[in-house]
Amino acid sequence: MSGTGLLAPERLHDFFNPASVALIGATDRSRWSISTFANWRAFSDGRPAYLVHPTHETVHGERVYPSLSAIPEAVDLAYVMVPTDQVLPVLEEAAQLGIRNAVILTSGFAEMGPEGQALQDRLVALAVEHDMVLLGPNGNGFINASGHRAPYGLPIAPPLVAGPVGIVLQSGGLASSVLGMAQARGIGVSHVVSMGNEAMVTATDVMAYLVAHDETRCLAVFLESIRHPEDFRTVARAALEASKPIVVMKVGRTAAGQVAALAHTGAVVGDAAVVEAALDELGVVQVRSLEDLLTTAGFLGYQKRRIGRRLGVVAASGGACDIIADRATDEGIELPNFPEPTLQALRDFLPPYSNPHNPLDVTGYVVVDASLSQRALEIVVDGAAGTFDAVLFQSAVPRVAPPDPEPLMARYARLAEIIETAPVPVVLQSGSAGEMTGFATTVIERFGFHFLAGIEHGMTALGRALWWQECHDRLRAVPTPVRAEPVARPADASGAWGEAKSRALLAAHGVPVVPTTVASSPAEAADAAAELGWPVALKIASDQLLHKSDIGGVALGLRTREEVADAAERLLKVAAEHQVAADGVQVAPMRTGGVELLVSVKRDRAWGPVLAVGLGGVWVEVLADTALRLLPTVPEQVDAMLRELRGARLLDGVRGQPPVDRAALIDAVLAVARLGEGLGEALDTLEINPMWASASGAEALDALIVWSEGT
């Protein structure tokens, strides 16, 4: 149902733009009723609000109707505030009257357990039957600032400024806090939607509507969970095509992930890691605080010109310049020095004790001459082309107007001209994350300025915006992945498969594996080693023993028949001592001079198969140097995964080692990915550790498969 038909963006446009509202359960004793009525009256351009209560005659100083049926005019939206057991009868009456939109403020449904869930399901069934859209229950409603409608249950402080940022929250109480933060930072909103229980309308549905909404240029989303990953993928891709950034604060990052005790993969592919990888892959900007959510979304919503990583900075504080320089480094932003003509012009203009360089401290003389910073900005902007991709200008706007504001307003008018005519974007930043209210609001509205809120959050916003631009370019250029062909589940697929059976399945599906012989005796092992070539490695051959090194079941670097025979005899004794049923010993040639990698596929219960690539061997969990991607994938994405690793330089060759055959490695990883995806829900985990990569190719040296149960 999500995203189509009843919940399609066109239908939600009608929902979010009601011509009238009925407040059902209106009473002077409820702060929700008081606030909802006040908000509608203040921010809905005089559209009618009908108050409904079965026993009151007057509420909020207005006439009250005893029921929906008593209202003489048609009603577009029912805002329901009655007790839980009365919600269904109210909706039944609304449905009979042809009311097609409802917000349910009332709680006591799915959040209360099975009985509440059953009652909530009845609400949805009724709504679907009567072509009615429900938001909630257990939600405060919505604010449509761009369309001047505000059926919203908590107080809204004026002014309510419309703007480019659409806000979606899986939280009721935070909605007002986030709106207040936006207002304090001069960020105009198109919508604020409190989702409640998402019985019918989900966060993803609202996001799809905002992507299609002309006045919305960026989405700020607070998520507790992603309930429908496939719908989320669809919306994220649509946003990418529409060049509308989605900024997400996803809580629950520290929740314990899925831990598969049989495989290393479980330690690196947990729930939070998969969600983070999925959002990255979909081009969704991720932040860790509400302040960064609003600051980043505001910047992306207001910034119309593309910025770049070469930044010029003009500030009025040496300390601020130091902080900006550090944070720029954190965000991968370059601070090239000013070109010589710019430096000379700054030397001629600034006080003699200044030391012009980027970032530029215009010195404390700005206290004497308030125009100093802006004149320095003009010089920097004039010489910016070819050196900088953007110029950051730190400026303070007073919240209290000076006695004679005209000189200050004239200076801001000139700043607006500089920004308009500059060869590169000029980004405004306040010195702190304080409120932009009072006189500052007047300046912002008059000249169309947008200020990044403070250094810390401002630099984070710049870094996240740059990431989005580059991700947007990259993802739009990458071919659409093709889903793998299904692979039949083997008849004996259950529990965990050890190396021998796993390697056979890998080899049968195009994954290169190191040649291996299973020898039943020390003599056979010596013969096999001589045939395979020296040096060799020996392992206990047993599907019962998945991590052979844990009991000393591995012997490496054997170079003679005698060493092999002795090692084989020892390994067979180790197996017997640990009561491990062994088929003998595995003999395989040693691979040296390359890089050991982990390559695995794990099925996530929400997102499906996830590919992991990282530095392998015994260091997987210690180093945690792993990149993740959802499947299916393409060669370009696998190459990007390898480049993301902190140990990526190892693949390029270090200390005299040649670079690995990157094409062969990518092909091997893709073969693993296709097999893992093709096995579908039969697979829990497919892990190769290590996958050996060298100048001569790539091979799986060890493998493990864990099958899902009940499939």
C-alpha positions as CSV (number, residue, x, y, z in Angstrom):
1,M,0.0,0.0,0.0
2,S,2.9,2.3,0.8
3,G,3.7,5.0,-1.9
4,T,0.9,4.1,-4.2
5,G,-2.9,4.6,-4.4
6,L,-4.3,5.7,-1.1
7,L,-0.8,6.9,0.1
8,A,0.6,8.2,-3.1
9,P,2.1,11.7,-3.1
10,E,-0.9,13.1,-5.0
11,R,-3.3,11.7,-2.4
12,L,-1.2,12.9,0.5
13,H,-1.2,16.4,-1.1
14,D,-4.9,16.5,-0.5
15,F,-4.4,15.2,3.1
16,F,-1.8,17.9,3.9
17,N,-3.9,20.7,2.5
18,P,-7.4,20.4,4.1
19,A,-9.8,23.3,3.5
20,S,-11.4,22.8,7.0
21,V,-10.9,20.8,10.1
22,A,-13.2,19.3,12.8
23,L,-11.6,19.1,16.3
24,I,-13.4,16.1,17.8
25,G,-13.2,16.0,21.5
26,A,-12.5,19.7,21.9
27,T,-12.5,20.9,25.5
28,D,-11.1,23.7,27.5
29,R,-9.6,21.1,29.9
30,S,-7.1,19.7,27.3
31,R,-3.9,21.5,26.4
32,W,-3.9,19.5,23.2
33,S,-7.3,20.9,22.3
34,I,-6.3,24.4,23.3
35,S,-3.1,24.3,21.3
36,T,-4.6,22.6,18.2
37,F,-7.4,25.2,18.0
38,A,-4.9,28.1,18.5
39,N,-2.5,26.8,15.9
40,W,-5.3,26.3,13.3
41,R,-6.6,29.8,14.0
42,A,-3.1,31.4,13.9
43,F,-1.6,29.6,10.9
44,S,-4.3,28.4,8.6
45,D,-5.4,31.7,6.9
46,G,-8.9,31.8,8.4
47,R,-10.0,28.4,7.2
48,P,-12.9,27.1,9.3
49,A,-12.4,24.9,12.4
50,Y,-15.5,23.1,13.8
51,L,-15.4,22.1,17.4
52,V,-17.1,18.8,18.3
53,H,-18.1,17.6,21.8
54,P,-21.2,15.7,22.9
55,T,-21.9,17.7,26.0
56,H,-20.3,21.1,25.8
57,E,-22.0,24.1,24.2
58,T,-19.0,26.4,24.1
59,V,-15.3,25.6,23.9
60,H,-12.4,28.0,23.3
61,G,-15.0,30.7,23.2
62,E,-16.6,29.1,20.1
63,R,-19.8,27.2,19.3
64,V,-19.6,23.4,19.7
65,Y,-21.4,20.8,17.6
66,P,-22.5,17.6,19.4
67,S,-21.3,15.4,16.6
68,L,-19.7,15.4,13.2
69,S,-23.2,14.9,11.7
70,A,-24.4,18.1,13.2
71,I,-21.9,20.2,11.3
72,P,-23.7,21.9,8.4
73,E,-20.8,22.1,6.0
74,A,-18.4,19.5,4.5
75,V,-15.3,18.8,6.6
76,D,-11.9,17.9,5.0
77,L,-10.0,16.7,8.0
78,A,-11.1,15.1,11.3
79,Y,-8.7,15.7,14.1
80,V,-9.5,13.1,16.7
81,M,-8.9,13.7,20.5
82,V,-11.5,11.5,22.1
83,P,-10.7,8.6,24.5
84,T,-9.3,5.4,23.0
85,D,-12.6,3.4,23.0
86,Q,-14.4,6.2,21.2
87,V,-12.0,6.6,18.3
88,L,-13.4,3.8,16.1
89,P,-17.1,5.1,16.4
90,V,-15.9,8.6,15.5
91,L,-14.1,7.3,12.4
92,E,-17.1,5.3,11.5
93,E,-19.2,8.4,11.6
94,A,-16.6,10.4,9.6
95,A,-16.5,7.6,7.0
96,Q,-20.3,7.7,6.6
97,L,-20.1,11.5,6.1
98,G,-17.4,11.2,3.4
99,I,-14.6,12.7,5.4
100,R,-11.4,11.2,3.8
101,N,-8.7,12.5,6.1
102,A,-8.0,12.0,9.8
103,V,-5.3,12.8,12.4
104,I,-5.6,10.6,15.5
105,L,-4.0,12.3,18.5
106,T,-5.3,9.6,20.9
107,S,-2.9,7.0,22.3
108,G,-3.6,3.5,23.6
109,F,-3.2,1.5,20.5
110,A,-0.3,-0.6,19.1
111,E,2.1,0.9,21.6
112,M,0.1,-0.8,24.4
113,G,0.4,-4.4,23.2
114,P,-1.7,-7.0,21.3
115,E,-5.1,-5.6,22.3
116,G,-4.2,-2.1,21.2
117,Q,-2.7,-3.5,18.0
118,A,-6.0,-5.3,17.2
119,L,-7.9,-2.1,17.7
120,Q,-5.4,-0.1,15.6
121,D,-5.8,-2.7,12.8
122,R,-9.6,-2.2,12.9
123,L,-9.0,1.6,12.4
124,V,-6.8,0.9,9.4
125,A,-9.3,-1.6,7.9
126,L,-12.1,0.9,8.2
127,A,-10.0,3.7,6.6
128,V,-8.9,1.5,3.7
129,E,-12.5,0.5,3.1
130,H,-13.6,4.1,2.9
131,D,-10.6,5.6,1.1
132,M,-9.6,7.5,4.2
133,V,-6.0,8.5,5.1
134,L,-5.0,8.2,8.8
135,L,-2.0,9.9,10.4
136,G,-1.2,8.4,13.8
137,P,-2.6,7.3,16.2
138,N,-0.5,8.6,19.1
139,G,0.8,11.5,17.1
140,N,0.5,15.3,17.3
141,G,-0.5,15.9,13.7
142,F,1.3,18.1,11.2
143,I,2.3,21.6,10.2
144,N,2.1,22.6,6.5
145,A,3.9,25.9,6.7
146,S,4.1,26.3,2.9
147,G,0.4,25.6,2.5
148,H,-0.7,27.5,5.6
149,R,-2.3,24.7,7.6
150,A,-1.5,23.7,11.1
151,P,-3.6,20.9,12.7
152,Y,-0.9,20.3,15.3
153,G,-1.4,19.5,19.0
154,L,1.5,21.3,20.7
155,P,2.1,25.1,20.9
156,I,3.7,26.8,17.9
157,A,5.5,30.1,18.6
158,P,5.1,32.7,15.9
159,P,6.4,33.5,13.4
160,L,6.0,30.3,11.4
161,V,8.3,30.8,8.5
162,A,7.9,28.7,5.4
163,G,11.0,27.5,3.7
164,P,12.8,24.7,1.9
165,V,13.2,22.0,4.7
166,G,10.6,19.3,5.2
167,I,10.8,17.6,8.6
168,V,9.6,14.1,9.4
169,L,9.9,12.7,12.9
170,Q,9.1,9.3,14.4
171,S,8.6,11.1,17.7
172,G,5.9,13.3,19.1
173,G,7.6,15.3,21.7
174,L,10.7,16.1,19.6
175,A,8.6,17.7,16.8
176,S,8.1,20.9,18.7
177,S,11.7,21.0,19.9
178,V,13.0,20.6,16.3
179,L,10.6,23.2,15.0
180,G,11.8,25.6,17.8
181,M,15.4,25.0,16.8
182,A,14.6,25.7,13.2
183,Q,12.9,28.9,14.1
184,A,15.8,30.0,16.3
185,R,18.3,29.3,13.4
186,G,16.4,31.1,10.7
187,I,15.5,27.8,8.9
188,G,12.1,27.9,7.2
189,V,10.1,24.7,7.0
190,S,7.7,23.4,4.4
191,H,6.2,20.8,6.7
192,V,6.7,19.3,10.1
193,V,5.0,15.9,10.5
194,S,4.8,13.9,13.7
195,M,4.3,10.3,12.7
196,G,2.8,8.6,15.8
197,N,2.3,4.9,15.4
198,E,2.4,4.9,11.6
199,A,-0.6,2.6,11.5
200,M,-1.3,3.7,7.9
201,V,0.8,6.7,6.8
202,T,4.5,5.9,7.4
203,A,7.5,8.1,7.5
204,T,8.5,6.8,4.2
205,D,5.2,7.8,2.7
206,V,5.6,11.3,3.9
207,M,9.2,11.4,2.6
208,A,7.9,10.4,-0.8
209,Y,5.3,13.2,-0.7
210,L,8.0,15.7,0.3
211,V,10.3,14.6,-2.5
212,A,7.5,15.3,-4.9
213,H,6.6,18.6,-3.2
214,D,7.9,21.6,-5.2
215,E,8.7,23.9,-2.3
216,T,10.7,21.3,-0.4
217,R,14.4,21.2,-1.3
218,C,15.8,19.1,1.5
219,L,14.4,16.6,4.0
220,A,15.3,16.4,7.7
221,V,14.3,13.0,9.1
222,F,14.4,11.7,12.7
223,L,14.1,7.9,12.6
224,E,13.8,5.3,15.4
225,S,13.4,2.5,12.9
226,I,13.1,1.9,9.1
227,R,10.0,-0.2,9.0
228,H,9.9,-0.8,5.2
229,P,13.5,-0.9,3.8
230,E,12.3,-1.5,0.2
231,D,10.0,1.5,0.3
232,F,12.9,3.5,1.8
233,R,15.2,2.5,-1.0
234,T,12.6,3.6,-3.5
235,V,12.2,7.0,-1.9
236,A,15.9,7.6,-1.5
237,R,16.5,6.8,-5.1
238,A,13.7,9.2,-6.1
239,A,15.3,11.9,-3.9
240,L,18.6,11.3,-5.6
241,E,17.0,11.7,-9.1
242,A,15.3,14.9,-7.9
243,S,18.5,16.2,-6.4
244,K,16.8,16.6,-3.0
245,P,19.1,15.6,-0.1
246,I,17.7,13.5,2.7
247,V,19.4,14.2,6.1
248,V,18.7,11.5,8.7
249,M,19.4,11.2,12.4
250,K,18.9,7.5,13.1
251,V,18.8,6.6,16.8
252,G,19.6,3.2,18.2
253,R,23.2,3.0,16.7
254,T,24.5,1.3,19.8
255,A,22.0,-1.5,19.9
256,A,23.6,-4.9,19.8
257,G,23.8,-6.3,16.3
258,Q,23.3,-9.8,15.1
259,V,26.2,-11.9,16.4
260,A,26.8,-15.2,14.7
261,A,29.2,-17.1,17.0
262,L,30.3,-19.4,14.1
263,A,31.6,-16.6,11.8
264,H,33.7,-13.4,12.1
265,T,31.1,-11.7,9.9
266,G,28.6,-11.4,12.7
267,A,30.9,-9.1,14.7
268,V,31.2,-6.6,11.8
269,V,27.8,-6.9,10.2
270,G,25.3,-5.9,12.9
271,D,22.0,-4.1,12.6
272,A,23.4,-0.6,13.2
273,A,26.3,-1.2,10.8
274,V,24.0,-2.4,8.1
275,V,21.6,0.6,8.4
276,E,24.6,3.0,8.2
277,A,25.9,1.2,5.1
278,A,22.5,1.1,3.5
279,L,22.0,4.9,4.1
280,D,25.4,5.6,2.7
281,E,24.8,3.6,-0.3
282,L,21.5,5.3,-1.0
283,G,23.1,8.8,-0.7
284,V,21.4,9.6,2.6
285,V,23.3,12.1,4.7
286,Q,23.7,10.8,8.3
287,V,24.2,13.0,11.4
288,R,24.5,12.3,15.1
289,S,22.6,15.2,16.7
290,L,19.4,17.3,16.3
291,E,21.6,20.4,16.0
292,D,23.5,18.8,13.0
293,L,20.2,17.5,11.6
294,L,18.8,21.0,11.4
295,T,22.0,22.9,10.5
296,T,22.9,20.4,7.7
297,A,19.4,20.2,6.3
298,G,19.1,24.0,6.4
299,F,22.3,24.5,4.6
300,L,21.4,22.0,1.9
301,G,18.0,23.5,1.6
302,Y,19.1,27.1,1.2
303,Q,22.4,26.7,-0.7
304,K,21.6,27.0,-4.4
305,R,25.2,27.0,-5.7
306,R,27.5,24.0,-5.7
307,I,30.4,24.2,-3.2
308,G,33.7,22.4,-3.4
309,R,36.5,21.3,-1.1
310,R,38.8,24.3,-1.6
311,L,37.7,26.8,1.0
312,G,38.7,30.4,1.7
313,V,37.8,31.7,5.1
314,V,37.3,35.3,6.5
315,A,36.7,35.6,10.2
316,A,37.2,38.2,13.0
317,S,38.9,35.9,15.5
318,G,42.2,34.1,15.5
319,G,40.7,31.5,17.8
320,A,37.8,31.0,15.4
321,C,40.3,30.6,12.5
322,D,42.1,27.9,14.5
323,I,38.9,25.9,15.2
324,I,37.8,26.3,11.6
325,A,41.2,25.0,10.4
326,D,41.0,21.9,12.6
327,R,37.4,21.2,11.7
328,A,38.1,21.7,8.0
329,T,40.8,19.0,8.3
330,D,38.4,16.7,10.0
331,E,35.9,17.1,7.1
332,G,38.5,16.7,4.3
333,I,38.2,20.4,3.4
334,E,41.3,22.1,1.9
335,L,42.4,25.6,2.9
336,P,44.7,26.8,0.1
337,N,46.6,30.0,0.7
338,F,45.4,33.2,-0.9
339,P,46.9,34.0,-4.3
340,E,49.7,36.6,-4.2
341,P,47.6,39.5,-5.5
342,T,45.0,38.9,-2.8
343,L,47.7,38.7,-0.1
344,Q,49.2,42.0,-1.3
345,A,45.8,43.7,-1.3
346,L,45.1,42.4,2.2
347,R,48.5,43.6,3.5
348,D,47.8,47.0,2.1
349,F,44.4,47.1,3.7
350,L,44.7,45.4,7.1
351,P,46.4,46.7,10.2
352,P,50.2,46.4,10.0
353,Y,50.3,43.8,12.8
354,S,48.1,41.4,10.9
355,N,49.5,38.3,9.2
356,P,47.2,37.6,6.2
357,H,46.8,33.9,5.4
358,N,43.9,31.4,5.0
359,P,41.9,31.2,7.3
360,L,42.0,35.0,7.6
361,D,41.8,36.7,10.9
362,V,41.0,40.4,10.2
363,T,42.2,41.2,13.8
364,G,40.5,42.8,16.7
365,Y,40.6,46.2,14.9
366,V,37.1,45.2,13.7
367,V,35.8,46.5,17.0
368,V,37.1,50.0,15.9
369,D,36.1,49.6,12.2
370,A,33.0,47.3,11.9
371,S,33.3,47.3,8.1
372,L,36.8,45.7,8.2
373,S,35.6,42.1,7.8
374,Q,33.3,42.8,4.9
375,R,35.9,44.8,3.0
376,A,38.4,41.9,3.5
377,L,35.7,39.6,2.2
378,E,35.5,41.6,-1.0
379,I,39.2,41.3,-1.6
380,V,39.2,37.6,-1.0
381,V,36.1,37.1,-3.2
382,D,37.7,39.1,-6.0
383,G,40.6,36.8,-6.2
384,A,38.8,33.5,-5.4
385,A,38.3,32.2,-9.0
386,G,40.7,29.3,-9.7
387,T,41.9,29.1,-6.1
388,F,38.7,28.5,-4.0
389,D,35.5,26.6,-4.6
390,A,33.7,28.6,-1.9
391,V,34.4,31.3,0.7
392,L,33.2,31.1,4.3
393,F,32.4,34.4,5.9
394,Q,32.0,34.5,9.6
395,S,29.7,37.3,10.7
396,A,27.5,38.2,13.6
397,V,24.0,39.7,13.3
398,P,22.8,41.4,16.5
399,R,19.5,40.3,17.9
400,V,18.9,43.9,19.1
401,A,18.8,46.7,16.6
402,P,21.3,49.5,17.1
403,P,19.9,53.0,17.8
404,D,20.4,53.9,14.1
405,P,20.1,50.7,12.1
406,E,20.5,52.3,8.7
407,P,24.3,52.1,8.4
408,L,24.2,48.5,9.4
409,M,21.4,47.7,7.0
410,A,23.4,49.4,4.2
411,R,26.3,47.2,5.0
412,Y,24.1,44.1,4.8
413,A,22.8,45.3,1.5
414,R,26.3,45.5,0.2
415,L,27.0,42.0,1.6
416,A,24.0,40.7,-0.4
417,E,25.5,42.3,-3.5
418,I,28.9,40.6,-2.8
419,I,27.2,37.2,-2.4
420,E,25.1,37.7,-5.6
421,T,28.0,38.6,-7.8
422,A,30.8,36.5,-6.3
423,P,32.5,34.0,-8.7
424,V,32.2,31.3,-6.1
425,P,29.6,30.6,-3.4
426,V,29.8,32.7,-0.3
427,V,28.7,30.8,2.8
428,L,27.7,32.8,5.9
429,Q,28.5,31.4,9.4
430,S,27.7,32.8,12.8
431,G,30.3,32.6,15.5
432,S,28.1,30.5,17.8
433,A,25.1,28.3,17.6
434,G,22.9,30.9,19.4
435,E,19.5,32.0,18.3
436,M,19.0,34.2,15.2
437,T,16.0,36.1,16.5
438,G,14.8,39.6,16.9
439,F,16.7,42.1,14.7
440,A,18.6,39.2,13.2
441,T,15.4,37.8,11.9
442,T,14.6,41.1,10.2
443,V,18.0,41.1,8.5
444,I,17.7,37.5,7.3
445,E,14.2,37.9,5.9
446,R,15.0,41.3,4.2
447,F,18.2,40.1,2.4
448,G,17.5,36.3,2.1
449,F,20.6,35.3,4.1
450,H,21.2,31.9,5.6
451,F,23.7,31.5,8.4
452,L,25.3,28.3,9.4
453,A,24.8,28.0,13.2
454,G,28.2,28.1,14.8
455,I,31.6,26.7,13.9
456,E,31.2,23.1,15.1
457,H,27.8,22.4,13.5
458,G,28.5,24.7,10.6
459,M,31.7,22.8,9.6
460,T,29.8,19.5,10.0
461,A,27.1,20.8,7.7
462,L,29.8,21.8,5.1
463,G,31.4,18.4,5.3
464,R,28.1,16.6,5.0
465,A,27.0,18.8,2.1
466,L,30.2,18.0,0.2
467,W,29.7,14.3,0.9
468,W,26.2,14.5,-0.5
469,Q,27.3,16.3,-3.7
470,E,30.0,13.8,-4.4
471,C,27.8,10.8,-3.5
472,H,25.1,12.2,-5.7
473,D,27.5,12.5,-8.7
474,R,28.9,9.0,-8.1
475,L,25.6,7.2,-7.6
476,R,24.0,8.7,-10.6
477,A,26.9,7.6,-12.7
478,V,27.0,4.0,-11.4
479,P,25.0,1.4,-13.5
480,T,21.9,0.0,-11.9
481,P,22.8,-3.4,-10.3
482,V,21.2,-6.5,-11.7
483,R,19.9,-9.1,-9.2
484,A,21.7,-12.4,-9.2
485,E,20.2,-15.6,-10.6
486,P,18.6,-17.8,-7.9
487,V,20.8,-20.6,-6.7
488,A,19.1,-23.8,-5.5
489,R,19.6,-24.7,-1.9
490,P,21.7,-27.9,-1.6
491,A,19.7,-30.9,-0.3
492,D,22.0,-31.3,2.7
493,A,22.2,-27.6,3.5
494,S,21.7,-27.3,7.3
495,G,23.7,-26.0,10.2
496,A,27.2,-25.0,9.3
497,W,29.4,-26.2,6.6
498,G,33.2,-26.4,7.1
499,E,35.9,-25.6,4.6
500,A,35.7,-28.6,2.3
501,K,32.0,-28.5,1.5
502,S,32.0,-24.7,1.4
503,R,34.9,-24.6,-1.0
504,A,33.2,-27.1,-3.3
505,L,30.1,-24.9,-3.5
506,L,32.2,-21.8,-4.1
507,A,34.2,-23.4,-6.9
508,A,31.0,-24.7,-8.6
509,H,29.8,-21.1,-8.8
510,G,32.8,-19.4,-10.2
511,V,34.7,-18.4,-7.1
512,P,38.4,-19.0,-7.4
513,V,39.6,-21.4,-4.7
514,V,43.1,-22.6,-3.8
515,P,43.7,-26.3,-4.9
516,T,43.3,-28.7,-2.0
517,T,43.7,-32.4,-1.4
518,V,42.4,-34.3,1.5
519,A,44.9,-37.0,2.7
520,S,43.9,-39.8,5.0
521,S,47.4,-40.6,6.2
522,P,50.8,-38.9,6.7
523,A,52.2,-40.6,3.7
524,E,49.3,-39.5,1.5
525,A,49.8,-36.0,2.8
526,A,53.4,-36.0,1.8
527,D,52.6,-37.2,-1.7
528,A,49.9,-34.5,-2.1
529,A,52.3,-31.8,-0.9
530,A,54.9,-32.9,-3.4
531,E,52.4,-32.7,-6.2
532,L,50.9,-29.3,-5.2
533,G,54.2,-27.6,-4.7
534,W,56.1,-26.2,-1.8
535,P,55.6,-24.7,0.7
536,V,52.2,-26.2,1.9
537,A,49.7,-25.7,4.7
538,L,47.9,-28.6,6.5
539,K,44.6,-28.4,8.4
540,I,42.4,-30.9,10.1
541,A,39.8,-32.0,7.6
542,S,36.5,-31.9,9.5
543,D,33.1,-30.1,9.0
544,Q,32.7,-30.6,12.8
545,L,35.6,-28.1,13.4
546,L,35.0,-24.7,11.8
547,H,37.9,-22.7,13.3
548,K,40.8,-25.1,13.3
549,S,43.4,-22.8,14.7
550,D,41.5,-22.6,17.9
551,I,42.7,-26.1,18.9
552,G,46.0,-26.0,17.0
553,G,44.6,-27.8,14.0
554,V,46.7,-25.9,11.4
555,A,50.4,-26.3,10.3
556,L,51.9,-23.7,8.0
557,G,55.1,-23.2,5.9
558,L,55.9,-26.9,5.5
559,R,58.7,-27.4,2.9
560,T,59.7,-31.1,3.0
561,R,58.0,-34.5,2.9
562,E,59.3,-35.2,6.4
563,E,57.8,-31.9,7.8
564,V,54.5,-32.7,6.1
565,A,54.3,-36.3,7.4
566,D,55.2,-35.2,11.0
567,A,52.7,-32.4,10.9
568,A,49.9,-34.6,9.5
569,E,50.5,-37.2,12.3
570,R,50.4,-34.4,14.9
571,L,47.2,-32.9,13.5
572,L,45.4,-36.3,13.5
573,K,46.4,-36.8,17.2
574,V,45.0,-33.3,18.0
575,A,41.7,-34.2,16.3
576,A,41.5,-37.4,18.3
577,E,42.4,-35.6,21.6
578,H,39.6,-33.1,21.0
579,Q,37.2,-35.9,19.9
580,V,36.8,-34.3,16.5
581,A,35.7,-36.7,13.7
582,A,38.3,-36.0,11.0
583,D,38.4,-37.2,7.4
584,G,42.2,-36.7,7.4
585,V,44.2,-33.6,6.7
586,Q,43.7,-30.9,4.0
587,V,46.9,-30.2,2.0
588,A,47.1,-26.9,0.1
589,P,49.9,-24.8,-1.3
590,M,50.9,-21.8,0.8
591,R,50.3,-18.3,-0.7
592,T,52.8,-15.6,0.2
593,G,53.4,-12.0,-0.6
594,G,49.8,-11.0,-1.0
595,V,47.1,-9.5,1.2
596,E,44.6,-11.5,3.2
597,L,41.0,-10.2,3.0
598,L,37.6,-11.1,4.5
599,V,34.9,-11.4,1.9
600,S,31.4,-12.4,3.1
601,V,27.7,-12.2,2.5
602,K,25.3,-12.1,5.5
603,R,21.5,-11.9,5.3
604,D,20.1,-9.0,7.3
605,R,16.6,-9.6,8.5
606,A,15.4,-6.2,7.2
607,W,17.7,-5.3,4.3
608,G,18.5,-8.7,2.8
609,P,22.0,-9.8,1.7
610,V,24.9,-7.6,2.8
611,L,28.3,-7.9,1.3
612,A,31.3,-7.2,3.6
613,V,34.9,-6.7,2.4
614,G,37.8,-6.0,4.8
615,L,41.2,-6.9,6.0
616,G,41.1,-10.5,6.9
617,G,43.0,-13.3,8.6
618,V,42.9,-13.3,12.4
619,W,42.7,-9.5,12.6
620,V,39.1,-9.1,11.4
621,E,37.5,-8.3,14.7
622,V,40.5,-6.5,16.1
623,L,41.0,-4.1,13.2
624,A,37.3,-3.8,12.2
625,D,38.5,-2.5,8.8
626,T,35.4,-3.4,6.8
627,A,33.2,-1.9,4.1
628,L,29.6,-3.0,3.7
629,R,27.2,-2.8,0.7
630,L,23.7,-4.0,0.1
631,L,23.3,-6.5,-2.7
632,P,23.1,-6.6,-5.6
633,T,26.2,-4.5,-6.5
634,V,28.4,-3.7,-9.4
635,P,32.1,-3.6,-10.1
636,E,32.4,0.1,-9.4
637,Q,30.9,-0.3,-6.0
638,V,33.2,-3.2,-5.1
639,D,36.2,-1.1,-6.2
640,A,34.9,1.8,-4.0
641,M,34.6,-0.6,-1.0
642,L,38.3,-1.6,-1.4
643,R,39.3,2.0,-1.5
644,E,37.3,2.8,1.6
645,L,39.4,0.5,3.7
646,R,42.0,2.0,6.1
647,G,44.4,-0.6,4.8
648,A,43.6,0.2,1.1
649,R,47.3,1.1,0.4
650,L,48.2,-2.6,1.0
651,L,46.4,-3.4,-2.2
652,D,48.4,-0.9,-4.1
653,G,51.7,-2.4,-3.0
654,V,53.9,-1.2,-0.2
655,R,57.5,-1.8,0.9
656,G,58.5,-3.4,-2.4
657,Q,55.4,-5.5,-2.8
658,P,53.6,-5.4,-6.1
659,P,50.0,-4.2,-6.3
660,V,47.4,-6.9,-6.3
661,D,45.5,-7.8,-9.5
662,R,42.6,-5.5,-8.7
663,A,40.4,-6.7,-11.6
664,A,40.8,-10.3,-10.5
665,L,40.0,-9.4,-6.9
666,I,36.9,-7.5,-7.9
667,D,35.7,-10.4,-10.1
668,A,36.3,-12.8,-7.2
669,V,34.3,-10.6,-4.8
670,L,31.5,-10.3,-7.3
671,A,31.3,-14.1,-7.7
672,V,31.0,-14.4,-3.9
673,A,28.3,-11.7,-3.9
674,R,26.3,-13.4,-6.7
675,L,26.4,-16.7,-4.9
676,G,25.4,-15.3,-1.6
677,E,22.6,-13.2,-3.1
678,G,21.4,-16.1,-5.3
679,L,21.0,-18.5,-2.3
680,G,18.4,-16.1,-1.0
681,E,16.8,-16.8,2.4
682,A,18.5,-20.2,2.5
683,L,21.7,-18.5,3.5
684,D,22.6,-16.9,6.9
685,T,26.3,-16.3,6.3
686,L,28.9,-17.1,3.6
687,E,32.4,-16.2,4.7
688,I,35.8,-16.4,3.0
689,N,38.5,-15.7,5.5
690,P,41.0,-15.3,4.1
691,M,40.6,-14.4,0.5
692,W,44.2,-14.1,-0.7
693,A,44.9,-11.3,-3.2
694,S,48.2,-10.8,-5.0
695,A,49.7,-9.7,-8.3
696,S,48.8,-13.1,-9.8
697,G,45.1,-13.1,-8.9
698,A,42.7,-13.9,-6.0
699,E,41.8,-17.2,-4.3
700,A,39.7,-18.3,-1.4
701,L,42.0,-20.0,1.1
702,D,39.3,-20.8,3.7
703,A,35.5,-20.7,3.7
704,L,32.5,-21.2,6.0
705,I,28.8,-21.3,5.2
706,V,26.1,-21.1,7.9
707,W,22.6,-22.0,6.6
708,S,19.4,-20.4,7.8
709,E,16.9,-22.5,9.7
710,G,13.4,-23.5,8.5
711,T,13.8,-22.5,4.8
